[in-house]
Amino acid sequence: MIKYILLFILCLLVTPVCGQPIANNEELWLDDNGQHINCHGGNILYLPDGKYYWYGEHRVEHIPGTSEDGISLYTSKDLKTWHYEGLVLEAVKDMTSDITLGCIMERPKVVYNVRTKKYVMIFHLELRGKGYSAARTGFAVADNPKGPFRFLRSVRPNAGKWPADFKRKDKKAASDLRPEAYKEWWTPQWYQAVSKGLFLKRDLKKGQMSRDMAVYIDDDGKAYHLYSSEENLTLHLAELTNDYLHYTGKYWRIAPGGQNEAPVIFKRNGTYWLIASGCTGWAPNKARLFKASQITGPWEQLECPARGKGADKTFGGQGTYAMPDPQRPGEFIFMADVWTPKQLSHSRHLWIPVTFENGSPVLRQ
Ligand code: GAL
């Protein structure tokens, strides 16, 4: 009985109230089986069967470090009561696979491709035993939203390609940079070199680094993969092929040298908005806001969108997805993770309805 009363109180807690957080950053959020929702860094799809599909990292205690056993799926009819559907993509025992147990699969995003009628999952992959140095993108596909997803491959994006807007002089400027002149990081000269493409050039042959990420499907059905690249210093927005399973080779840099991660992107009344975090690992920091009239840029940086107590640290959270708000058509809910690195499976969920003040998105808790 007590369990049901607690569940009822929790349901009240997560009832959306405009401008108030939906999920709060302190409580565990229990599924219909009484377990905390173990689904982090992910996204939510609303499908024609009237259900929400929440995909995310399934963190487990029996695997040490930051690796996990796969990507979990929870479903719900009302965004409050969630049912665990199991792992839709599992890490495997086969040691020759890129997703062998011990690898790190982070920030999975699942999208539906209307052309191919497939569900595509794109995620940040780190290879077993290599820490965070591999910086790859994983692709998986399924016929059904409940999976199982078939792992296709992992890659370093856009090998051999310069950014789409790089002119001959930009390529020359990047090519002329001598790495030995910039051994010391964080100096003004080093920042300038990073911005010109110090790491871009370094990784040109083997492909660009790709860590924290988002996927965005525009109104014309075109898909973009947005990820922290160049040692987490610069975001890249890369165009995907029509099946969403490859890169076209066209990409654009956002805020070179700006050190942005955890990108969350959405479009409202024709304007693209991007909320990102700084780079402080699992610790929260102050959110950054960018705006553009075309997805490929230029992106303009504005003031931090968070307001009120705890705003300097994004209320303890780090963004993962902007979910269309079912209660306010055309508006969004900012979904964030409140990481608890000592026990990542218990990382909390923080959902804040995005409101607009003076034409800019605002997050208030
Ligand atoms: C964070 C990132 C997380 C995870 C973590 C590892 O900055 O957003 O997804 O990669 O670093 O320390």
Residues whose N, C-alpha, C, O or C-beta is under 5 A from the ligand:
A	BS01	GAL	E106 D212 A262 T280 G281 W282
